[in-house]
């Protein structure tokens, strides 16, 4: 008996093979993958939104109530003033607490978080979020074994860290159009401006 790629079911309808050469993944698997990507998108978006909310309102996790941005604190001062390694050490320290740096950092966190959670503008948010993550990677400078004062850097990997993983995930979400499931990606893509400028997708 010969197997065909699309054997006939009763009633003359064709159906794909469940396994073997030329078989395609079941529709259920595609839906499960799309839902998982949507869940991953919301989770990554929440990482950015939570960082924004904690720094803006001092929710008591990374930022205490008295150090909140709304209380006059600086979202960048604590982290950037503590940079003590890497070729951009002095640059980051000079940026620490600058008003323009605070605004760019906070707008970046909020914009990327809202876009990724809602599933709109994933290409732009992937670029913006990746740049933000790369800057934070450079501030921590994982390749260094020692800080400027000679103490151990405590780096656990000379290259890959969570910032780069987040950047890769953001890029993957944009490429796979993860905003179309459990998000506003499809509706967003139908807007005239988005059709005219595909990069807004």
Rosetta constraint file for C-alpha pairs under 8 A:
AtomPair CA 3 CA 7 HARMONIC 7.30 0.50
AtomPair CA 5 CA 16 HARMONIC 6.61 0.50
AtomPair CA 5 CA 17 HARMONIC 6.21 0.50
AtomPair CA 5 CA 21 HARMONIC 7.74 0.50
AtomPair CA 5 CA 22 HARMONIC 6.24 0.50
AtomPair CA 5 CA 23 HARMONIC 7.00 0.50
AtomPair CA 6 CA 14 HARMONIC 5.77 0.50
AtomPair CA 6 CA 15 HARMONIC 5.53 0.50
AtomPair CA 6 CA 16 HARMONIC 4.99 0.50
AtomPair CA 6 CA 17 HARMONIC 6.29 0.50
AtomPair CA 7 CA 14 HARMONIC 5.87 0.50
AtomPair CA 7 CA 15 HARMONIC 6.16 0.50
AtomPair CA 7 CA 16 HARMONIC 7.09 0.50
AtomPair CA 7 CA 17 HARMONIC 7.37 0.50
AtomPair CA 8 CA 12 HARMONIC 5.68 0.50
AtomPair CA 8 CA 13 HARMONIC 5.74 0.50
AtomPair CA 8 CA 14 HARMONIC 4.59 0.50
AtomPair CA 8 CA 15 HARMONIC 6.50 0.50
AtomPair CA 9 CA 13 HARMONIC 5.41 0.50
AtomPair CA 9 CA 14 HARMONIC 5.79 0.50
AtomPair CA 9 CA 15 HARMONIC 6.62 0.50
AtomPair CA 16 CA 23 HARMONIC 6.40 0.50
AtomPair CA 16 CA 24 HARMONIC 6.93 0.50
AtomPair CA 17 CA 22 HARMONIC 7.90 0.50
AtomPair CA 17 CA 23 HARMONIC 5.30 0.50
AtomPair CA 17 CA 24 HARMONIC 7.35 0.50
AtomPair CA 18 CA 23 HARMONIC 6.16 0.50
AtomPair CA 18 CA 24 HARMONIC 7.25 0.50
AtomPair CA 18 CA 25 HARMONIC 7.57 0.50
AtomPair CA 18 CA 26 HARMONIC 7.41 0.50
AtomPair CA 19 CA 23 HARMONIC 5.48 0.50
AtomPair CA 19 CA 24 HARMONIC 7.81 0.50
AtomPair CA 25 CA 29 HARMONIC 6.38 0.50
AtomPair CA 25 CA 30 HARMONIC 7.06 0.50
AtomPair CA 26 CA 30 HARMONIC 6.73 0.50
AtomPair CA 27 CA 31 HARMONIC 6.29 0.50
AtomPair CA 28 CA 32 HARMONIC 6.11 0.50
AtomPair CA 29 CA 33 HARMONIC 6.12 0.50
AtomPair CA 30 CA 34 HARMONIC 6.14 0.50
AtomPair CA 31 CA 35 HARMONIC 6.12 0.50
AtomPair CA 32 CA 36 HARMONIC 6.11 0.50
AtomPair CA 33 CA 37 HARMONIC 6.17 0.50
AtomPair CA 34 CA 38 HARMONIC 6.18 0.50
AtomPair CA 34 CA 178 HARMONIC 6.88 0.50
AtomPair CA 34 CA 181 HARMONIC 6.36 0.50
AtomPair CA 35 CA 39 HARMONIC 6.15 0.50
AtomPair CA 35 CA 181 HARMONIC 6.45 0.50
AtomPair CA 35 CA 182 HARMONIC 7.52 0.50
AtomPair CA 36 CA 40 HARMONIC 6.13 0.50
AtomPair CA 37 CA 41 HARMONIC 6.01 0.50
AtomPair CA 37 CA 173 HARMONIC 7.11 0.50
AtomPair CA 37 CA 178 HARMONIC 5.76 0.50
AtomPair CA 38 CA 42 HARMONIC 6.24 0.50
AtomPair CA 38 CA 178 HARMONIC 5.60 0.50
AtomPair CA 38 CA 179 HARMONIC 6.69 0.50
AtomPair CA 38 CA 181 HARMONIC 5.83 0.50
AtomPair CA 38 CA 182 HARMONIC 6.16 0.50
AtomPair CA 38 CA 183 HARMONIC 7.61 0.50
AtomPair CA 39 CA 43 HARMONIC 6.14 0.50
AtomPair CA 40 CA 44 HARMONIC 6.17 0.50
AtomPair CA 41 CA 45 HARMONIC 6.05 0.50
AtomPair CA 41 CA 116 HARMONIC 6.18 0.50
AtomPair CA 41 CA 117 HARMONIC 6.36 0.50
AtomPair CA 41 CA 119 HARMONIC 7.75 0.50
AtomPair CA 41 CA 170 HARMONIC 7.87 0.50
AtomPair CA 41 CA 173 HARMONIC 6.68 0.50
AtomPair CA 41 CA 178 HARMONIC 6.86 0.50
AtomPair CA 41 CA 179 HARMONIC 7.66 0.50
AtomPair CA 42 CA 46 HARMONIC 6.03 0.50
AtomPair CA 42 CA 116 HARMONIC 6.69 0.50
AtomPair CA 42 CA 117 HARMONIC 4.70 0.50
AtomPair CA 42 CA 118 HARMONIC 7.81 0.50
AtomPair CA 43 CA 47 HARMONIC 6.48 0.50
AtomPair CA 43 CA 117 HARMONIC 7.79 0.50
AtomPair CA 44 CA 48 HARMONIC 6.81 0.50
AtomPair CA 44 CA 113 HARMONIC 7.78 0.50
AtomPair CA 44 CA 116 HARMONIC 7.46 0.50
AtomPair CA 44 CA 117 HARMONIC 7.80 0.50
AtomPair CA 44 CA 166 HARMONIC 7.49 0.50
AtomPair CA 44 CA 170 HARMONIC 7.87 0.50
AtomPair CA 45 CA 49 HARMONIC 6.24 0.50
AtomPair CA 45 CA 112 HARMONIC 6.97 0.50
AtomPair CA 45 CA 113 HARMONIC 4.37 0.50
AtomPair CA 45 CA 114 HARMONIC 6.82 0.50
AtomPair CA 45 CA 115 HARMONIC 7.62 0.50
AtomPair CA 45 CA 116 HARMONIC 4.96 0.50
AtomPair CA 45 CA 117 HARMONIC 4.81 0.50
AtomPair CA 46 CA 50 HARMONIC 5.76 0.50
AtomPair CA 46 CA 113 HARMONIC 6.23 0.50
AtomPair CA 46 CA 117 HARMONIC 6.85 0.50
AtomPair CA 47 CA 51 HARMONIC 6.27 0.50
AtomPair CA 47 CA 113 HARMONIC 7.38 0.50
AtomPair CA 48 CA 52 HARMONIC 6.31 0.50
AtomPair CA 48 CA 109 HARMONIC 5.21 0.50
AtomPair CA 48 CA 110 HARMONIC 6.79 0.50
AtomPair CA 48 CA 112 HARMONIC 6.76 0.50
AtomPair CA 48 CA 113 HARMONIC 4.78 0.50
AtomPair CA 49 CA 53 HARMONIC 6.15 0.50
AtomPair CA 49 CA 109 HARMONIC 6.38 0.50
AtomPair CA 49 CA 110 HARMONIC 5.80 0.50
AtomPair CA 49 CA 112 HARMONIC 7.96 0.50
AtomPair CA 49 CA 113 HARMONIC 4.76 0.50
AtomPair CA 49 CA 114 HARMONIC 7.02 0.50
AtomPair CA 50 CA 54 HARMONIC 5.94 0.50
AtomPair CA 51 CA 55 HARMONIC 6.15 0.50
AtomPair CA 51 CA 109 HARMONIC 7.05 0.50
AtomPair CA 52 CA 56 HARMONIC 5.89 0.50
AtomPair CA 52 CA 106 HARMONIC 6.12 0.50
AtomPair CA 52 CA 109 HARMONIC 5.60 0.50
AtomPair CA 52 CA 110 HARMONIC 5.94 0.50
AtomPair CA 53 CA 57 HARMONIC 5.82 0.50
AtomPair CA 53 CA 58 HARMONIC 7.53 0.50
AtomPair CA 53 CA 59 HARMONIC 7.42 0.50
AtomPair CA 54 CA 58 HARMONIC 4.99 0.50
AtomPair CA 54 CA 59 HARMONIC 4.91 0.50
AtomPair CA 54 CA 60 HARMONIC 7.20 0.50
AtomPair CA 54 CA 61 HARMONIC 6.87 0.50
AtomPair CA 54 CA 62 HARMONIC 6.88 0.50
AtomPair CA 54 CA 63 HARMONIC 6.00 0.50
AtomPair CA 54 CA 68 HARMONIC 7.58 0.50
AtomPair CA 55 CA 59 HARMONIC 7.60 0.50
AtomPair CA 55 CA 62 HARMONIC 7.49 0.50
AtomPair CA 55 CA 63 HARMONIC 5.63 0.50
AtomPair CA 55 CA 67 HARMONIC 7.97 0.50
AtomPair CA 55 CA 68 HARMONIC 5.51 0.50
AtomPair CA 55 CA 69 HARMONIC 6.08 0.50
AtomPair CA 55 CA 75 HARMONIC 5.89 0.50
AtomPair CA 56 CA 68 HARMONIC 5.26 0.50
AtomPair CA 56 CA 69 HARMONIC 4.56 0.50
AtomPair CA 56 CA 70 HARMONIC 5.75 0.50
AtomPair CA 56 CA 75 HARMONIC 7.64 0.50
AtomPair CA 57 CA 65 HARMONIC 6.87 0.50
AtomPair CA 57 CA 68 HARMONIC 5.02 0.50
AtomPair CA 57 CA 69 HARMONIC 6.43 0.50
AtomPair CA 57 CA 70 HARMONIC 5.99 0.50
AtomPair CA 57 CA 71 HARMONIC 7.78 0.50
AtomPair CA 58 CA 62 HARMONIC 7.97 0.50
AtomPair CA 58 CA 63 HARMONIC 4.92 0.50
AtomPair CA 58 CA 64 HARMONIC 4.87 0.50
AtomPair CA 58 CA 65 HARMONIC 4.13 0.50
AtomPair CA 58 CA 66 HARMONIC 6.92 0.50
AtomPair CA 58 CA 67 HARMONIC 6.37 0.50
AtomPair CA 58 CA 68 HARMONIC 4.36 0.50
AtomPair CA 58 CA 69 HARMONIC 7.52 0.50
AtomPair CA 59 CA 63 HARMONIC 6.47 0.50
AtomPair CA 59 CA 64 HARMONIC 6.44 0.50
AtomPair CA 59 CA 65 HARMONIC 6.23 0.50
AtomPair CA 60 CA 64 HARMONIC 4.45 0.50
AtomPair CA 60 CA 65 HARMONIC 5.98 0.50
AtomPair CA 63 CA 67 HARMONIC 6.24 0.50
AtomPair CA 63 CA 68 HARMONIC 6.43 0.50
AtomPair CA 64 CA 68 HARMONIC 6.60 0.50
AtomPair CA 65 CA 71 HARMONIC 7.89 0.50
AtomPair CA 66 CA 71 HARMONIC 6.32 0.50
AtomPair CA 66 CA 73 HARMONIC 7.50 0.50
AtomPair CA 67 CA 71 HARMONIC 6.37 0.50
AtomPair CA 67 CA 72 HARMONIC 7.08 0.50
AtomPair CA 67 CA 73 HARMONIC 4.64 0.50
AtomPair CA 67 CA 74 HARMONIC 7.31 0.50
AtomPair CA 68 CA 72 HARMONIC 6.61 0.50
AtomPair CA 68 CA 73 HARMONIC 5.12 0.50
AtomPair CA 68 CA 74 HARMONIC 7.34 0.50
AtomPair CA 68 CA 75 HARMONIC 7.57 0.50
AtomPair CA 69 CA 73 HARMONIC 4.54 0.50
AtomPair CA 69 CA 74 HARMONIC 5.69 0.50
AtomPair CA 69 CA 75 HARMONIC 6.27 0.50
AtomPair CA 74 CA 78 HARMONIC 7.54 0.50
AtomPair CA 74 CA 97 HARMONIC 5.49 0.50
AtomPair CA 74 CA 102 HARMONIC 6.44 0.50
AtomPair CA 75 CA 79 HARMONIC 7.99 0.50
AtomPair CA 75 CA 97 HARMONIC 7.30 0.50
AtomPair CA 75 CA 102 HARMONIC 5.76 0.50
AtomPair CA 75 CA 105 HARMONIC 7.78 0.50
AtomPair CA 75 CA 106 HARMONIC 7.51 0.50
AtomPair CA 76 CA 80 HARMONIC 5.79 0.50
AtomPair CA 76 CA 81 HARMONIC 7.91 0.50
AtomPair CA 76 CA 95 HARMONIC 7.97 0.50
AtomPair CA 76 CA 96 HARMONIC 5.42 0.50
AtomPair CA 76 CA 97 HARMONIC 5.42 0.50
AtomPair CA 76 CA 98 HARMONIC 7.77 0.50
AtomPair CA 76 CA 101 HARMONIC 7.01 0.50
AtomPair CA 76 CA 102 HARMONIC 5.75 0.50
AtomPair CA 76 CA 105 HARMONIC 7.56 0.50
AtomPair CA 77 CA 81 HARMONIC 5.52 0.50
AtomPair CA 77 CA 96 HARMONIC 4.34 0.50
AtomPair CA 77 CA 97 HARMONIC 4.22 0.50
AtomPair CA 77 CA 98 HARMONIC 7.82 0.50
AtomPair CA 78 CA 82 HARMONIC 6.40 0.50
AtomPair CA 78 CA 96 HARMONIC 7.45 0.50
AtomPair CA 78 CA 97 HARMONIC 8.00 0.50
AtomPair CA 79 CA 83 HARMONIC 6.82 0.50
AtomPair CA 79 CA 96 HARMONIC 7.62 0.50
AtomPair CA 80 CA 92 HARMONIC 5.50 0.50
AtomPair CA 80 CA 93 HARMONIC 5.41 0.50
AtomPair CA 80 CA 95 HARMONIC 7.10 0.50
AtomPair CA 80 CA 96 HARMONIC 4.95 0.50
AtomPair CA 80 CA 97 HARMONIC 8.00 0.50
AtomPair CA 80 CA 139 HARMONIC 7.39 0.50
AtomPair CA 81 CA 92 HARMONIC 7.17 0.50
AtomPair CA 81 CA 93 HARMONIC 4.75 0.50
AtomPair CA 81 CA 94 HARMONIC 7.83 0.50
AtomPair CA 81 CA 96 HARMONIC 5.38 0.50
AtomPair CA 82 CA 93 HARMONIC 7.38 0.50
AtomPair CA 83 CA 89 HARMONIC 5.84 0.50
AtomPair CA 83 CA 92 HARMONIC 6.86 0.50
AtomPair CA 83 CA 93 HARMONIC 6.53 0.50
AtomPair CA 83 CA 139 HARMONIC 6.05 0.50
AtomPair CA 83 CA 140 HARMONIC 6.88 0.50
AtomPair CA 84 CA 89 HARMONIC 5.90 0.50
AtomPair CA 84 CA 147 HARMONIC 5.84 0.50
AtomPair CA 84 CA 148 HARMONIC 5.69 0.50
AtomPair CA 84 CA 149 HARMONIC 7.89 0.50
AtomPair CA 85 CA 89 HARMONIC 5.64 0.50
AtomPair CA 85 CA 139 HARMONIC 7.35 0.50
AtomPair CA 85 CA 140 HARMONIC 6.89 0.50
AtomPair CA 85 CA 141 HARMONIC 6.42 0.50
AtomPair CA 85 CA 144 HARMONIC 7.22 0.50
AtomPair CA 85 CA 146 HARMONIC 7.67 0.50
AtomPair CA 85 CA 147 HARMONIC 5.00 0.50
AtomPair CA 85 CA 148 HARMONIC 5.49 0.50
AtomPair CA 86 CA 138 HARMONIC 7.07 0.50
AtomPair CA 86 CA 139 HARMONIC 7.01 0.50
AtomPair CA 86 CA 140 HARMONIC 7.49 0.50
AtomPair CA 86 CA 141 HARMONIC 5.46 0.50
AtomPair CA 86 CA 144 HARMONIC 7.12 0.50
AtomPair CA 88 CA 92 HARMONIC 6.14 0.50
AtomPair CA 88 CA 138 HARMONIC 7.31 0.50
AtomPair CA 88 CA 139 HARMONIC 7.08 0.50
AtomPair CA 89 CA 93 HARMONIC 6.27 0.50
AtomPair CA 89 CA 139 HARMONIC 6.94 0.50
AtomPair CA 90 CA 94 HARMONIC 6.11 0.50
AtomPair CA 91 CA 95 HARMONIC 6.39 0.50
AtomPair CA 92 CA 96 HARMONIC 6.32 0.50
AtomPair CA 92 CA 139 HARMONIC 7.02 0.50
AtomPair CA 95 CA 101 HARMONIC 6.47 0.50
AtomPair CA 96 CA 101 HARMONIC 7.43 0.50
AtomPair CA 97 CA 101 HARMONIC 7.04 0.50
AtomPair CA 97 CA 102 HARMONIC 6.65 0.50
AtomPair CA 98 CA 102 HARMONIC 6.23 0.50
AtomPair CA 99 CA 103 HARMONIC 6.25 0.50
AtomPair CA 100 CA 104 HARMONIC 6.12 0.50
AtomPair CA 101 CA 105 HARMONIC 5.93 0.50
AtomPair CA 102 CA 106 HARMONIC 6.08 0.50
AtomPair CA 103 CA 107 HARMONIC 5.88 0.50
AtomPair CA 104 CA 108 HARMONIC 5.88 0.50
AtomPair CA 105 CA 109 HARMONIC 6.28 0.50
AtomPair CA 105 CA 132 HARMONIC 7.93 0.50
AtomPair CA 106 CA 110 HARMONIC 6.14 0.50
AtomPair CA 107 CA 111 HARMONIC 5.75 0.50
AtomPair CA 108 CA 112 HARMONIC 5.92 0.50
AtomPair CA 108 CA 128 HARMONIC 7.05 0.50
AtomPair CA 108 CA 129 HARMONIC 7.26 0.50
AtomPair CA 108 CA 132 HARMONIC 7.55 0.50
AtomPair CA 109 CA 113 HARMONIC 5.92 0.50
AtomPair CA 109 CA 129 HARMONIC 7.81 0.50
AtomPair CA 110 CA 114 HARMONIC 6.05 0.50
AtomPair CA 111 CA 115 HARMONIC 6.03 0.50
AtomPair CA 111 CA 125 HARMONIC 7.45 0.50
AtomPair CA 112 CA 116 HARMONIC 5.91 0.50
AtomPair CA 112 CA 125 HARMONIC 5.08 0.50
AtomPair CA 112 CA 126 HARMONIC 7.77 0.50
AtomPair CA 112 CA 128 HARMONIC 7.09 0.50
AtomPair CA 112 CA 129 HARMONIC 6.11 0.50
AtomPair CA 113 CA 117 HARMONIC 5.99 0.50
AtomPair CA 114 CA 118 HARMONIC 6.02 0.50
AtomPair CA 115 CA 119 HARMONIC 5.80 0.50
AtomPair CA 115 CA 120 HARMONIC 5.19 0.50
AtomPair CA 115 CA 121 HARMONIC 5.97 0.50
AtomPair CA 115 CA 122 HARMONIC 6.55 0.50
AtomPair CA 115 CA 125 HARMONIC 6.53 0.50
AtomPair CA 116 CA 120 HARMONIC 6.60 0.50
AtomPair CA 116 CA 121 HARMONIC 7.63 0.50
AtomPair CA 116 CA 122 HARMONIC 6.14 0.50
AtomPair CA 116 CA 125 HARMONIC 6.94 0.50
AtomPair CA 116 CA 179 HARMONIC 7.58 0.50
AtomPair CA 117 CA 183 HARMONIC 7.49 0.50
AtomPair CA 118 CA 179 HARMONIC 7.05 0.50
AtomPair CA 118 CA 183 HARMONIC 5.21 0.50
AtomPair CA 118 CA 184 HARMONIC 5.88 0.50
AtomPair CA 118 CA 185 HARMONIC 7.70 0.50
AtomPair CA 119 CA 178 HARMONIC 6.92 0.50
AtomPair CA 119 CA 179 HARMONIC 3.68 0.50
AtomPair CA 119 CA 180 HARMONIC 6.85 0.50
AtomPair CA 119 CA 182 HARMONIC 7.95 0.50
AtomPair CA 119 CA 183 HARMONIC 4.79 0.50
AtomPair CA 119 CA 184 HARMONIC 5.34 0.50
AtomPair CA 119 CA 185 HARMONIC 5.06 0.50
AtomPair CA 120 CA 179 HARMONIC 6.30 0.50
AtomPair CA 120 CA 183 HARMONIC 7.59 0.50
AtomPair CA 120 CA 184 HARMONIC 6.01 0.50
AtomPair CA 120 CA 185 HARMONIC 5.10 0.50
AtomPair CA 120 CA 188 HARMONIC 6.18 0.50
AtomPair CA 120 CA 201 HARMONIC 6.81 0.50
AtomPair CA 121 CA 125 HARMONIC 6.14 0.50
AtomPair CA 121 CA 185 HARMONIC 7.88 0.50
AtomPair CA 121 CA 200 HARMONIC 5.34 0.50
AtomPair CA 121 CA 201 HARMONIC 5.03 0.50
AtomPair CA 122 CA 126 HARMONIC 5.76 0.50
AtomPair CA 122 CA 170 HARMONIC 7.84 0.50
AtomPair CA 122 CA 173 HARMONIC 7.27 0.50
AtomPair CA 122 CA 174 HARMONIC 4.94 0.50
AtomPair CA 122 CA 177 HARMONIC 7.75 0.50
AtomPair CA 122 CA 179 HARMONIC 7.32 0.50
AtomPair CA 122 CA 200 HARMONIC 7.79 0.50
AtomPair CA 122 CA 201 HARMONIC 6.39 0.50
AtomPair CA 123 CA 127 HARMONIC 6.45 0.50
AtomPair CA 123 CA 171 HARMONIC 7.47 0.50
AtomPair CA 123 CA 174 HARMONIC 5.23 0.50
AtomPair CA 123 CA 175 HARMONIC 7.70 0.50
AtomPair CA 123 CA 199 HARMONIC 6.38 0.50
AtomPair CA 123 CA 200 HARMONIC 6.68 0.50
AtomPair CA 123 CA 201 HARMONIC 6.15 0.50
AtomPair CA 124 CA 128 HARMONIC 6.15 0.50
AtomPair CA 124 CA 199 HARMONIC 7.10 0.50
AtomPair CA 124 CA 200 HARMONIC 6.58 0.50
AtomPair CA 124 CA 201 HARMONIC 7.91 0.50
AtomPair CA 125 CA 129 HARMONIC 5.62 0.50
AtomPair CA 125 CA 170 HARMONIC 7.72 0.50
AtomPair CA 126 CA 130 HARMONIC 5.83 0.50
AtomPair CA 126 CA 167 HARMONIC 7.20 0.50
AtomPair CA 126 CA 170 HARMONIC 4.90 0.50
AtomPair CA 126 CA 171 HARMONIC 5.23 0.50
AtomPair CA 126 CA 173 HARMONIC 8.00 0.50
AtomPair CA 126 CA 174 HARMONIC 6.53 0.50
AtomPair CA 127 CA 131 HARMONIC 6.17 0.50
AtomPair CA 127 CA 171 HARMONIC 7.53 0.50
AtomPair CA 128 CA 132 HARMONIC 6.28 0.50
AtomPair CA 129 CA 133 HARMONIC 6.13 0.50
AtomPair CA 129 CA 167 HARMONIC 6.60 0.50
AtomPair CA 129 CA 170 HARMONIC 7.23 0.50
AtomPair CA 130 CA 134 HARMONIC 6.01 0.50
AtomPair CA 130 CA 164 HARMONIC 7.81 0.50
AtomPair CA 130 CA 166 HARMONIC 7.55 0.50
AtomPair CA 130 CA 167 HARMONIC 4.46 0.50
AtomPair CA 130 CA 168 HARMONIC 7.65 0.50
AtomPair CA 130 CA 170 HARMONIC 7.18 0.50
AtomPair CA 130 CA 171 HARMONIC 7.82 0.50
AtomPair CA 131 CA 135 HARMONIC 6.19 0.50
AtomPair CA 131 CA 167 HARMONIC 8.00 0.50
AtomPair CA 132 CA 136 HARMONIC 6.37 0.50
AtomPair CA 133 CA 137 HARMONIC 6.08 0.50
AtomPair CA 133 CA 163 HARMONIC 5.02 0.50
AtomPair CA 133 CA 164 HARMONIC 6.56 0.50
AtomPair CA 133 CA 166 HARMONIC 7.25 0.50
AtomPair CA 133 CA 167 HARMONIC 6.22 0.50
AtomPair CA 134 CA 138 HARMONIC 6.12 0.50
AtomPair CA 134 CA 163 HARMONIC 6.79 0.50
AtomPair CA 134 CA 164 HARMONIC 6.78 0.50
AtomPair CA 134 CA 167 HARMONIC 7.69 0.50
AtomPair CA 135 CA 139 HARMONIC 6.21 0.50
AtomPair CA 136 CA 140 HARMONIC 6.39 0.50
AtomPair CA 136 CA 163 HARMONIC 7.02 0.50
AtomPair CA 137 CA 141 HARMONIC 5.83 0.50
AtomPair CA 137 CA 142 HARMONIC 7.26 0.50
AtomPair CA 137 CA 161 HARMONIC 7.71 0.50
AtomPair CA 137 CA 163 HARMONIC 5.95 0.50
AtomPair CA 137 CA 164 HARMONIC 7.24 0.50
AtomPair CA 138 CA 142 HARMONIC 7.82 0.50
AtomPair CA 142 CA 155 HARMONIC 5.41 0.50
AtomPair CA 142 CA 156 HARMONIC 7.59 0.50
AtomPair CA 142 CA 157 HARMONIC 6.35 0.50
AtomPair CA 142 CA 158 HARMONIC 5.11 0.50
AtomPair CA 142 CA 159 HARMONIC 5.79 0.50
AtomPair CA 142 CA 160 HARMONIC 7.74 0.50
AtomPair CA 142 CA 161 HARMONIC 7.62 0.50
AtomPair CA 143 CA 155 HARMONIC 7.46 0.50
AtomPair CA 143 CA 157 HARMONIC 7.24 0.50
AtomPair CA 143 CA 158 HARMONIC 4.06 0.50
AtomPair CA 143 CA 159 HARMONIC 5.78 0.50
AtomPair CA 144 CA 153 HARMONIC 6.63 0.50
AtomPair CA 144 CA 155 HARMONIC 7.22 0.50
AtomPair CA 144 CA 158 HARMONIC 7.07 0.50
AtomPair CA 145 CA 152 HARMONIC 5.99 0.50
AtomPair CA 145 CA 153 HARMONIC 5.28 0.50
AtomPair CA 145 CA 154 HARMONIC 7.11 0.50
AtomPair CA 145 CA 155 HARMONIC 6.53 0.50
AtomPair CA 146 CA 150 HARMONIC 5.38 0.50
AtomPair CA 146 CA 151 HARMONIC 5.42 0.50
AtomPair CA 146 CA 152 HARMONIC 4.39 0.50
AtomPair CA 146 CA 153 HARMONIC 4.56 0.50
AtomPair CA 146 CA 154 HARMONIC 7.82 0.50
AtomPair CA 147 CA 151 HARMONIC 5.47 0.50
AtomPair CA 147 CA 152 HARMONIC 6.14 0.50
AtomPair CA 147 CA 153 HARMONIC 5.25 0.50
AtomPair CA 157 CA 161 HARMONIC 6.90 0.50
AtomPair CA 160 CA 164 HARMONIC 6.27 0.50
AtomPair CA 160 CA 165 HARMONIC 7.45 0.50
AtomPair CA 161 CA 165 HARMONIC 6.48 0.50
AtomPair CA 162 CA 166 HARMONIC 6.10 0.50
AtomPair CA 163 CA 167 HARMONIC 6.34 0.50
AtomPair CA 164 CA 168 HARMONIC 6.21 0.50
AtomPair CA 165 CA 169 HARMONIC 6.17 0.50
AtomPair CA 166 CA 170 HARMONIC 6.19 0.50
AtomPair CA 167 CA 171 HARMONIC 6.36 0.50
AtomPair CA 168 CA 172 HARMONIC 6.17 0.50
AtomPair CA 169 CA 173 HARMONIC 6.11 0.50
AtomPair CA 170 CA 174 HARMONIC 6.38 0.50
AtomPair CA 171 CA 175 HARMONIC 6.23 0.50
AtomPair CA 172 CA 176 HARMONIC 6.01 0.50
AtomPair CA 173 CA 177 HARMONIC 6.04 0.50
AtomPair CA 173 CA 178 HARMONIC 5.15 0.50
AtomPair CA 173 CA 179 HARMONIC 7.74 0.50
AtomPair CA 174 CA 178 HARMONIC 6.46 0.50
AtomPair CA 174 CA 179 HARMONIC 7.86 0.50
AtomPair CA 177 CA 185 HARMONIC 7.52 0.50
AtomPair CA 178 CA 185 HARMONIC 7.77 0.50
AtomPair CA 179 CA 183 HARMONIC 4.94 0.50
AtomPair CA 179 CA 184 HARMONIC 6.22 0.50
AtomPair CA 179 CA 185 HARMONIC 4.44 0.50
AtomPair CA 179 CA 186 HARMONIC 7.41 0.50
AtomPair CA 180 CA 184 HARMONIC 6.32 0.50
AtomPair CA 180 CA 185 HARMONIC 4.40 0.50
AtomPair CA 180 CA 186 HARMONIC 5.16 0.50
AtomPair CA 181 CA 185 HARMONIC 7.53 0.50
AtomPair CA 184 CA 188 HARMONIC 5.94 0.50
AtomPair CA 185 CA 189 HARMONIC 6.06 0.50
AtomPair CA 185 CA 201 HARMONIC 7.67 0.50
AtomPair CA 186 CA 190 HARMONIC 6.56 0.50
AtomPair CA 187 CA 191 HARMONIC 7.00 0.50
AtomPair CA 188 CA 194 HARMONIC 7.11 0.50
AtomPair CA 188 CA 201 HARMONIC 7.28 0.50
AtomPair CA 189 CA 194 HARMONIC 5.69 0.50
AtomPair CA 189 CA 195 HARMONIC 6.46 0.50
AtomPair CA 189 CA 201 HARMONIC 5.85 0.50
AtomPair CA 190 CA 194 HARMONIC 6.86 0.50
AtomPair CA 190 CA 195 HARMONIC 6.47 0.50
AtomPair CA 191 CA 195 HARMONIC 6.26 0.50
AtomPair CA 192 CA 196 HARMONIC 6.13 0.50
AtomPair CA 193 CA 197 HARMONIC 6.12 0.50
AtomPair CA 194 CA 198 HARMONIC 5.57 0.50
AtomPair CA 194 CA 199 HARMONIC 7.50 0.50
AtomPair CA 194 CA 200 HARMONIC 5.37 0.50
AtomPair CA 194 CA 201 HARMONIC 6.01 0.50
AtomPair CA 197 CA 201 HARMONIC 7.85 0.50
